[in-house]
Amino acid sequence: MTERNFRRYSLVDVEIVGHLAYGISFKVEEGVTGFIDKADVSDTSTSPADWPVAGQIVTCITLGIARDGRVRASARQSDVFLARSVDNPDQALRRWAVIRDRKFATLPELEEFFASRESIPLLEWARRQRVGSADRTRAAEIISIMPDELRRRLG
């Protein structure tokens, strides 16, 4: 595979090779290996007994290349959902970081976010993050002020 195939937040099907103290090892194809950190195995806390087993194919998103050359990935369903739901997950998450950290400076910025195709997938993703995280906390704030029609789309 080429570097292009591993751009951040791209979808990739991996074959689980085994469990490690820090997560799961996998292969993408012959000669291309990687790992899923235990924090990125699931949206909920799971024990290694609940992790995918050797030979299982799992859809992940790539997080980058580790210093040792292995592919880093996330199998969290919220991450996979977001990657499938927006045209450019990297750009969407960068936009979300600004919204999360800076808040909205003006009403037009808030309205622009609500009108974007990314608003619902980003809020779905953010509210699935860990309790107390900045992403989940900010999503709750935004959901509380969003128009009812959009809130219903969140389900």
Disulfide bonds with the S-S distance in Angstrom:
none
